[in-house]
Amino acid sequence: MVLLVQLCAVRTCWQMDSRTGRQIAMAELLEACKTAWVSDIMRAKLFLERAEEVRTGCRKQRTQSRTRQNIGAKTKAAKLDQPLNW
């Protein structure tokens, strides 16, 4: 019986947490910052800035790749669809 009560208490506690994943991660990050050294925080900041740069670069590369494929397909189709001269 006691185990069932404890299990229900844990379940309701879990259900009551309506925070998003981002909010939970930020809370954990702030908790870790309380005991971290300044150098640890600086490295984390640089890591996050670099991650943003990488995501931006990937987005640009995908856009350029799609544009090149589109232009290449049109060029190839134009070459293949030339009228035949007899």
NUVEXSE-932842 format. One record per residue (C-alpha): x, y, z. Coordinates in steps of 0.5 Angstrom, whole numbers, padded with zeros to 4 digits, always signed. Example, Ala and Ser with C-alpha at 12.3 -4.5 7.8 and 13.67 -1.06 7.14 Angstrom:
! NUVEXSE-932842
+0025-0009+0016+0027-0002+0014
***
This chain:
! NUVEXSE-932842
+0000+0000+0000+0006+0005+0002+0009+0003-0005+0003+0005-0009+0002+0012-0005+0009+0013-0007+0008+0011-0014+0002+0016-0014+0006+0022-0011+0012+0021-0016+0007+0021-0022+0003+0027-0020+0009+0031-0019+0012+0029-0026+0005+0031-0029+0005+0037-0025+0011+0040-0028+0009+0043-0034+0016+0046-0036+0018+0046-0043+0025+0042-0045+0028+0048-0046+0026+0051-0039+0028+0045-0035+0035+0045-0039+0036+0052-0037+0034+0051-0030+0039+0045-0030+0044+0050-0033+0043+0055-0028+0044+0050-0022+0051+0048-0025+0053+0055-0026+0052+0056-0018+0058+0052-0017+0062+0052-0024+0069+0056-0025+0069+0063-0029+0073+0059-0034+0068+0053-0035+0062+0058-0036+0067+0062-0041+0068+0055-0045+0060+0054-0045+0059+0061-0048+0064+0060-0053+0061+0053-0055+0054+0055-0055+0056+0061-0060+0060+0056-0064+0054+0052-0065+0050+0057-0067+0055+0059-0072+0055+0052-0075+0047+0052-0075+0047+0058-0079+0053+0055-0084+0049+0049-0085+0043+0053-0087+0047+0057-0092+0050+0051-0095+0043+0047-0096+0040+0053-0099+0046+0054-0104+0046+0047-0106+0039+0047-0107+0040+0053-0112+0045+0050-0115+0041+0043-0116+0036+0047-0119+0040+0051-0124+0044+0045-0126+0037+0041-0127+0034+0047-0132+0041+0047-0136+0041+0040-0137+0034+0040-0139+0035+0046-0144+0041+0042-0147+0037+0036-0148+0030+0039-0150+0034+0042-0156+0030+0041-0163+0032+0036-0168+0034+0039-0175+0034+0034-0180
***
